[in-house]
Amino acid sequence: MEYLIILILFAAVVFWAGKYYGLKKQLKAVSAQLREETNSLVTVAFIDSDVEAVALEMNRLLEKIRQTIIKSNASSAALKSSIADISHDMKTPLTAVIGYLQLAQRECNDEKTKELIKICLERAHYCNSLINDFFELSVLESQGCVPKLENVDVAGMICEQILANYPVFEGKSITPHFEDSDQPVIVSADAALLNRVIQNLISNGIKYTSKDIFFRIFQENGRVTIIVSNPINTYVNAARIFDRFYTQDKSRSKGSGIGLYLCRQFIEAMGGSISAEIDRNCLSIKVTLPSASFRV
């Protein structure tokens, strides 16, 4: 009788030990499935009604999460497409408004009225800049950025942009300084994207300096480095300056905070890097791109 009791107890221990081992093994398998970044539902091989019930509830939650993500992605794509469409639709009438304001400014003889027209024109240009930034951002995030790499003379491009912005420099009493070697500096880049980056860097410098803007280029170890620096008289968080919508001016009266974010996206897409640092109230933005002769 004692042997029978021992045998029964032993069999019970073996049974529950086996069930515990199998349950633990199955829980590890479920955990592994949940850690995998797949769209598969949880499967269980251990025959246990409670485990199957838990797995069923997990699968219901996973399906709800999946459907929520699908709806969220669809809504996000629709929103980005709508922003692009609205921005595009607004550009044409706003361009016409700017044209009419410029015509009125030329034809107006009353100095007070001319000054009011000038203010309206400045605001219209500001709105146009915002629309262009939002349009570019929506296109970038919905379609991505695929640069068409070619040999680009970045030194010549900077000279062209300095000349193009010279009226603005003169109007704000800003002096541009460019340490140019008079020799082409060729990088492997997308000409249109790089031109946009330089425009944004100059625009950023114009907004936040009242003195000078300095441009430097040098080559080292198959890389070309462009540095644009200017003194600033306001706080700037250099670690966040390339974040989307970041602006040191909380009223956002000087910009949307998109320009430098786009710069980072464009430069990184071309295989380069961009960074910022502040030293003695001087903001320096450094762009590094592959030299054309070292592009693999």
Stockholm file with secondary structure:
# STOCKHOLM 1.0

chainA/1-296         MEYLIILILFAAVVFWAGKYYGLKKQLKAVSAQLREETNSLVTVAFIDSDVEAVALEMNRLLEKIRQTIIKSNASSAALKSSIADISHDMKTPLTAVIGYLQLAQRECNDEKTKELIKICLERAHYCNSLINDFFELSVLESQGCVPKLENVDVAGMICEQILANYPVFEGKSITPHFEDSDQPVIVSADAALLNRVIQNLISNGIKYTSKDIFFRIFQENGRVTIIVSNPINTYVNAARIFDRFYTQDKSRSKGSGIGLYLCRQFIEAMGGSISAEIDRNCLSIKVTLPSASFRV
#=GR chainA/1-296 SS CHHHHHHHHHHHHHHHHHHHHHHHHHHHHHHHHHHSCSSCCCCCCSCCHHHHHHHHHHHHHHHHHHHHHHHHHHHHHHHHHHHHHHHHHHHHHHHHHHHHHHHHHHHCCCHHHHHHHHHHHHHHHHHHHHHHHHHHHHHHHHHCCCCCCEEEEHHHHHHHHHHHTHHHHHHTTCEEEEECCSSCCEEEECHHHHHHHHHHHHHHHHHHCSSEEEEEEEEETTEEEEEEEEECSSCCCTTTTTSTTCCSSTTCTTCCSCHHHHHHHHHHHTTCEEEEEESSSEEEEEEEEEBGGGCC
#=GC SS_cons         CHHHHHHHHHHHHHHHHHHHHHHHHHHHHHHHHHHSCSSCCCCCCSCCHHHHHHHHHHHHHHHHHHHHHHHHHHHHHHHHHHHHHHHHHHHHHHHHHHHHHHHHHHHCCCHHHHHHHHHHHHHHHHHHHHHHHHHHHHHHHHHCCCCCCEEEEHHHHHHHHHHHTHHHHHHTTCEEEEECCSSCCEEEECHHHHHHHHHHHHHHHHHHCSSEEEEEEEEETTEEEEEEEEECSSCCCTTTTTSTTCCSSTTCTTCCSCHHHHHHHHHHHTTCEEEEEESSSEEEEEEEEEBGGGCC
//
